[in-house]
Amino acid sequence: MNFVKQIPNLLTLGNLLCGSIAAILAVQADFIGAALFVVIGIILDFFDGFAARLLNVAGELGKQLDSLADMVTSGLVPGIIMVKLMQINLFNKAEFVENNTIDGVFDNTVLGYSLIGLIITLGACYRLGKFNLDTRQTDFFIGLPTPAMSLFVVSLPLIQANTDFVFVQSLIGNNYFLIALTWILSFLMNAEINLFSLKLKDYSFKKNWLIYLFLTFSLVLILLINYLAIPIIIIFYVVLSTVKNLTPKI
């Protein structure tokens, strides 16, 4: 076995490992730890494809492994986080997260209610399955990529804990909002909406000005408002792509 040729697959397995750790932390309501490992996993997900192209070893195995790893890091983990957020909104955080009980008895109603959050996981699985069969998505994405959706969701508890905007805190603390967001994100992942790719074929400003604009906007927003920037950046990405689709000359 040529070790060098296995580097992309090892990076993909690293993504899977990070996603598995993030899932455990998410179940424990350690949202900071879960977010950290999701971000590391997404970074590894980016570099496995880069390494495969660099080493000229891209193949069907790597493609399948990539989607399987993404299913955990960017499918299962955000679903678990959405479930935990709904549970925490329904009950006292310290009591429920520690014991998953109310007066010593497991509340099946709460479990059933909060499982709505796993619709995100189902939506991610469906998208990843379609992505493996879709030959159109070479220079652009069709539907919101699962890593973008995952970053959106894992940012929510961090925003709630660190923002001074009471309105934003109350939104995230409202389960009707979280249910609506679950459906919207699941729809966006599988919608026939063309979203521009951030892959640069060259570094010329003329050909890539839209990407440079998006990256500059994202960096400035992160510096200004920290975690709150993440969902705003993803919304801006969808809106900017939609404008580009409606005005193809830009």
ZITAQUI-V50507 format. One record per run of one state. SS is the DSSP state (H for helix, E for strand, C for the rest). FROM is the first residue (numbers start at 1). TO is the last residue. If there is no record, write none. Layout:
BEGIN
ss = <SS & SS>
from = <FROM & FROM>
to = <TO & TO>
END
This chain:
BEGIN
ss = <C & H & C & H & C & H & C & H & C & E & C & E & C & H & C & E & C & H & C & H & C & H & C & E & C & H & C & H & C>
from = <1 & 4 & 28 & 31 & 56 & 60 & 91 & 93 & 100 & 102 & 103 & 105 & 106 & 108 & 134 & 140 & 143 & 146 & 163 & 166 & 173 & 175 & 191 & 194 & 197 & 205 & 226 & 228 & 247>
to = <3 & 27 & 30 & 55 & 59 & 90 & 92 & 99 & 101 & 102 & 104 & 105 & 107 & 133 & 139 & 142 & 145 & 162 & 165 & 172 & 174 & 190 & 193 & 196 & 204 & 225 & 227 & 246 & 250>
END
